[in-house]
Amino acid sequence: MLIAFDIGNTTIAAGLPSGLHFGRLGLAAASISGMGKELGGSAPEMSSIDAYEPHLVLEGSRIIHERNIGRA
C-alpha cells in the first residue's frame, strides 16, 4: 500500500499523516519482534512482515464461527 505524503506548510498537512504511518509501522515491527522473543525465536528472523493477507480477519472470523456452530 503506497501512501502519498503531502508537502505542506503546517504540521497537520505534512507531519501528522507521516507520523501516523511510520508510527503504525513501528508498532507492528515491535509487536512482531516481541512475539518472536516470547516464542523463543530470534528477533532478527521475526523482524519483518513476509506476507500480506487482505482477508485475514474475515478468515479468522469464519473459522471461529464454524467452530462455534452448534454451541448455544
GUKOL-40452 format. One record per residue: residue number from 1; chain; x negated, y negated, z of N, C-alpha, C in turn. Coordinates in nm, 3 decimals, decimal comma, m for minus. Atoms other than C-alpha are relative to their C-alpha. Layout:
<nodes>
[NUM A [X Y Z] [X Y Z] [X Y Z]]
...
</nodes>
This chain:
<nodes>
[1 A [m0,085 0,117 0,000] [0,000 0,000 0,000] [m0,089 m0,123 0,000]]
[2 A [0,079 0,120 0,011] [m0,152 m0,326 m0,108] [0,080 m0,118 0,054]]
[3 A [m0,067 0,116 m0,059] [m0,067 m0,637 0,092] [m0,069 m0,124 m0,052]]
[4 A [0,055 0,125 0,049] [m0,114 m0,977 m0,064] [m0,015 m0,096 0,117]]
[5 A [0,026 0,095 m0,107] [m0,269 m1,228 0,172] [0,007 m0,141 m0,056]]
[6 A [m0,013 0,139 0,041] [m0,177 m1,592 0,144] [m0,121 m0,079 0,046]]
[7 A [0,099 0,098 m0,042] [m0,441 m1,860 0,149] [0,081 m0,127 0,022]]
[8 A [m0,087 0,112 m0,032] [m0,254 m2,133 0,328] [m0,069 m0,102 0,087]]
[9 A [0,053 0,109 m0,080] [m0,301 m2,445 0,529] [0,030 0,016 0,148]]
[10 A [m0,036 m0,017 m0,140] [m0,154 m2,314 0,853] [m0,032 0,141 0,046]]
[11 A [0,025 m0,131 m0,058] [m0,216 m2,026 1,088] [0,112 0,097 m0,035]]
[12 A [m0,115 m0,086 0,030] [0,132 m1,892 1,024] [m0,009 0,051 m0,143]]
[13 A [0,002 m0,039 0,141] [0,087 m1,887 0,646] [m0,119 0,089 m0,035]]
[14 A [0,119 m0,073 0,041] [m0,264 m1,743 0,637] [m0,044 0,105 0,102]]
[15 A [0,061 m0,088 m0,099] [m0,379 m1,589 0,963] [0,091 0,106 0,058]]
[16 A [m0,090 m0,092 m0,067] [m0,075 m1,424 1,111] [0,025 0,128 m0,079]]
[17 A [m0,021 m0,125 0,073] [0,004 m1,177 0,830] [m0,123 0,090 m0,004]]
[18 A [0,120 m0,083 0,004] [m0,358 m1,062 0,803] [m0,031 0,056 0,138]]
[19 A [0,021 m0,050 m0,135] [m0,384 m1,032 1,182] [0,091 0,116 0,032]]
[20 A [m0,094 m0,111 m0,021] [m0,075 m0,813 1,193] [m0,044 0,124 m0,077]]
[21 A [0,042 m0,113 0,085] [m0,201 m0,596 0,908] [m0,122 0,070 0,059]]
[22 A [0,122 m0,062 m0,050] [m0,550 m0,539 1,046] [0,016 0,048 0,144]]
[23 A [m0,030 m0,050 m0,133] [m0,415 m0,502 1,399] [0,065 0,137 m0,004]]
[24 A [m0,064 m0,131 0,017] [m0,194 m0,215 1,286] [m0,101 0,106 m0,044]]
[25 A [0,103 m0,095 0,043] [m0,487 m0,051 1,108] [m0,091 0,039 0,116]]
[26 A [0,083 m0,028 m0,116] [m0,698 m0,082 1,422] [0,070 0,089 0,101]]
[27 A [m0,078 m0,082 m0,091] [m0,420 0,066 1,634] [0,005 0,145 m0,050]]
[28 A [m0,004 m0,135 0,056] [m0,388 0,364 1,400] [m0,135 0,069 0,014]]
[29 A [0,134 m0,059 m0,009] [m0,765 0,422 1,393] [m0,033 0,038 0,144]]
[30 A [0,028 m0,029 m0,141] [m0,792 0,402 1,773] [0,084 0,117 0,049]]
[31 A [m0,086 m0,111 m0,039] [m0,497 0,638 1,818] [m0,052 0,132 m0,053]]
[32 A [0,053 m0,122 0,060] [m0,643 0,895 1,579] [m0,129 0,042 0,068]]
[33 A [0,126 m0,030 m0,068] [m0,984 0,872 1,742] [0,025 0,055 0,140]]
[34 A [m0,034 m0,046 m0,134] [m0,831 0,912 2,088] [0,059 0,140 0,000]]
[35 A [m0,057 m0,133 0,010] [m0,629 1,214 1,980] [m0,109 0,103 m0,029]]
[36 A [0,108 m0,091 0,030] [m0,942 1,373 1,837] [m0,082 0,032 0,124]]
[37 A [0,075 m0,023 m0,123] [m1,126 1,328 2,167] [0,079 0,086 0,097]]
[38 A [m0,085 m0,078 m0,090] [m0,832 1,468 2,365] [0,010 0,145 m0,043]]
[39 A [m0,015 m0,135 0,053] [m0,808 1,772 2,139] [m0,133 0,072 m0,012]]
[40 A [0,131 m0,064 0,004] [m1,178 1,843 2,161] [m0,073 m0,015 m0,131]]
[41 A [0,068 0,026 0,127] [m1,261 1,731 1,809] [m0,093 m0,117 0,014]]
[42 A [0,089 0,115 m0,006] [m1,531 1,484 1,736] [0,069 m0,120 m0,062]]
[43 A [m0,066 0,122 0,046] [m1,419 1,127 1,684] [m0,033 m0,034 m0,145]]
[44 A [0,026 0,035 0,141] [m1,604 1,074 1,350] [0,084 0,081 m0,098]]
[45 A [m0,082 m0,080 0,090] [m1,408 1,361 1,194] [0,145 m0,045 0,000]]
[46 A [m0,140 0,038 m0,016] [m1,081 1,218 1,320] [0,020 m0,151 m0,020]]
[47 A [m0,007 0,145 0,001] [m1,151 0,851 1,246] [0,068 m0,059 m0,123]]
[48 A [m0,064 0,056 0,118] [m0,974 0,817 0,912] [0,125 0,078 m0,035]]
[49 A [m0,122 m0,063 0,047] [m0,642 0,895 0,755] [m0,028 0,059 m0,137]]
[50 A [0,033 m0,068 0,125] [m0,687 1,153 0,480] [0,120 0,022 m0,091]]
[51 A [m0,119 m0,029 0,080] [m0,329 1,196 0,364] [0,112 m0,097 0,037]]
[52 A [m0,115 0,087 m0,021] [m0,014 0,990 0,329] [0,126 0,078 m0,031]]
[53 A [m0,126 m0,070 0,017] [0,326 1,147 0,377] [0,114 m0,102 0,014]]
[54 A [m0,101 0,105 m0,008] [0,600 0,896 0,289] [0,128 0,042 0,072]]
[55 A [m0,124 m0,046 m0,061] [0,880 1,113 0,428] [m0,025 0,080 0,128]]
[56 A [0,038 m0,076 m0,119] [0,708 1,241 0,742] [0,106 m0,007 0,110]]
[57 A [m0,100 0,015 m0,105] [0,966 1,102 0,985] [0,129 0,072 m0,038]]
[58 A [m0,121 m0,069 0,044] [1,256 1,233 0,778] [m0,017 0,151 0,007]]
[59 A [0,026 m0,144 m0,007] [1,097 1,578 0,753] [0,001 0,047 0,145]]
[60 A [0,000 m0,036 m0,141] [1,037 1,585 1,127] [0,140 0,000 0,058]]
[61 A [m0,139 0,006 m0,047] [1,396 1,480 1,194] [0,080 0,120 m0,050]]
[62 A [m0,069 m0,116 0,055] [1,521 1,755 0,964] [m0,037 0,127 0,076]]
[63 A [0,044 m0,118 m0,075] [1,313 2,017 1,144] [0,062 0,004 0,139]]
[64 A [m0,062 0,006 m0,133] [1,438 1,903 1,484] [0,148 0,032 m0,009]]
[65 A [m0,144 m0,027 0,019] [1,797 1,907 1,355] [0,025 0,149 m0,021]]
[66 A [m0,016 m0,141 0,029] [1,758 2,260 1,218] [m0,025 0,086 0,124]]
[67 A [0,029 m0,075 m0,122] [1,610 2,383 1,547] [0,113 m0,015 0,102]]
[68 A [m0,104 0,026 m0,098] [1,897 2,232 1,742] [0,141 0,044 m0,046]]
[69 A [m0,130 m0,048 0,046] [2,180 2,372 1,528] [0,040 0,119 0,086]]
[70 A [m0,047 m0,110 m0,085] [2,387 2,599 1,745] [m0,010 m0,031 0,148]]
[71 A [0,009 0,041 m0,141] [2,289 2,428 2,069] [0,108 m0,105 0,025]]
[72 A [m0,107 0,096 m0,029] [2,568 2,239 2,235] [m0,043 m0,103 0,100]]
</nodes>
